[in-house]
């Protein structure tokens, strides 16, 4: 029997994750069964369970996708040379996150992951770990801002990173719950806060 390529395995895994996202977006985690996802993916039960054994594994894979996307954005911003001023760096992060706030983006799924983590200790630990990693990226961003002279030399990078991290879900929650503000308004407010002395 010919060996299945890594590319084929990765494509099949992506097919399942995309099917799960579609089902979870339509019906939520609790109302979606594994059979719903299997049907959406168009796979046999055996083929499906080769990749995922439980709904929790699917949720974790989706959460990893969300975190991976945010991590890539932050990696680009925090390694820029020369180091851009903080307001500009955060503006870039927000503009990159903006397309992920609609119904087909990753943020509505992130909300479901957060809610599910309140009742699922295994997922809660996963969420703590991966969001801790994201917050660490913001600590690094703050550290570089301090080194570049964009923030006071005595500033605590962890304290600053913690606040910067909260700006992203704060913006996203307002957009999802209230339908506003638009990204330009939020960034204008952010520029005022970060550049007023």
N, C-alpha and C positions, 0 to 999 in steps of 0.2 A: 504494500500500500504506500503510495507516495506521501512524503512528509509535507505537512501543511506549512506554508511560509509564514514568517513572522508578520509580514504585511497583511496576509489574509486574516490571521488571528486578531491583529489590531483593528482591521476593518470590521470584523464581526463583532468585536467588543464595542466599537463605536456605534454600530447599528443597534445594539441592545441598549446602550446608554441613551441614545437619541430617542428610541421607542419609549424607554422609561420616563424620560423628561416629558415627552408628549402626553403620556398617560397621567403622570403626576400633576402636570399643569392643568389638565382637563378636570381631574377628579380628586386631586389631593392624594397624599400618601395612604391614608387609612382606607379610602374607598377604592384604591387600586389593588387588584390582586396580581400575583405573579402570572397567572394565566392571561390577564389583560395585557401585560407587557409582552409575554410570549406571542400572543396573537398580533399585537401591534408590530412586533419585530418580524413576523412572518417566519418564525423558526419552529423546529420541533422542540418538544420538551427536553429531550436528551441534549440537543445542540445548545439550548439555552443554559442548562445547568452545568455545562462544561465551563462556562464563564462566570456565572454568579449562582451562589447557593441560597441566597436569601434577599429579601427586600432591603435589609440593612446594608448588605454589601453594595447593592445598587445605589442607595442613598449616599453611601460613603464615596462611591465612584463619581457621582454627580457633584458632591461637595468638593472633591479633589479638582474637578474641572473648574469650578467656580474659583477656588483658591489659586489654581494654576494661572488662570487668566489675570487675576489681580496681581499675582507675583511677577508675571512677565511685564506688566505695565510699570510696576514699581522698580523692577530691575533696570528698565530703560531710563527712567527718570533719575534714579539715584546714582547712576554711573555716568551721567552727562558730564562732559568737560567742555568749557569751564562749568563749574557748578552754577546753575541758574538760581536767581533769588527764590526764596521759599514760595512766595505768592505765585510765581510763574510755574514752579515745579508742581505745586498742588493743582493749579489750573489744568495742567497737562493730564494729571491723574483723573481729575473730574471729567474732563472731556473724553477720555478713553473709557471711563465707566458709563457715561451717559447712554450709549446705545444698548447697554445691558439692562436698562430699567424697564423696557417694554415687555409685553407678554411673551415674546420669543427670546428675551434676554435671560441672563443667568440670575439676576437679582430676585425676581419672584420665586425662583426655585430656592435661592438662599434663605428667603423668609420661611419657607416650609422646612428646610433643614434646621434652622434655628428653633422653630416650634417643636419639631420632632425631638430635638436634643434635650428638651425639658422633661421628656418622659422616658427617654431611652439612654441609660447611663453609658452604654458603649459608644453611642453616637455623640453624647455630651463630651466624652473624653477626646474623641476624634476632633470635634469642633474646637475644643480648648487648644489642642495641639496645633491644628492648622491655622487658626486665627492668631495664636501666639506667634507663629512664624511670620504671618503678615504684619503683625504689630512690630516685630523685630525689624522688618524692612523699613518701617517708619522711624524707628530708633536710629537706624543707619542713615536715613535721609537727614534726620535732625543733626546727627553727628557731623555729617559733611557740611551742612549749613553753618554749623558753629565754626568748623575749621576754615571755611571760606570767608568768614566774617559777616555772613548774612544774619547771624543771631549773636547775642552777647556771648563773650568767651566763657562766662561762668554758668551758662545755661545747662540744665540737666537734660541730656539727649533722650533719656527714657521718659521723663515727664513730658517733654515736647512731643516725642513720638506717640505717646499715649493719646494726647489731644488731637494730633494730626490724624491718627487712625480713626478717631470717632467722627471726624468731619465727613468721611465717605459714607458710612451707613446712615449718618444723620441726614445727609442730602438725599440719599436714595429712599429712605423711609418717608420723608416729606413728599417726594415725587409720587411714590406709590400710594400713600394714604390720602394726600391732599390734591394731587395732580399739579402741584407747583412747589417751589419756584422753578423756572427754566434755568438751565445751566449758566446762562450769561448773568442772570440776576444773582445767583448763588456765588459765582466767581467774583462779581463786582463787590458783594459784601465781604467776601474773603480777602480780596485785595485791600479793602478799606481797613479791615482788622489787622492784617499782616504788615501793612506799610505805614500806618499812622504811628507817629512817635510822640 
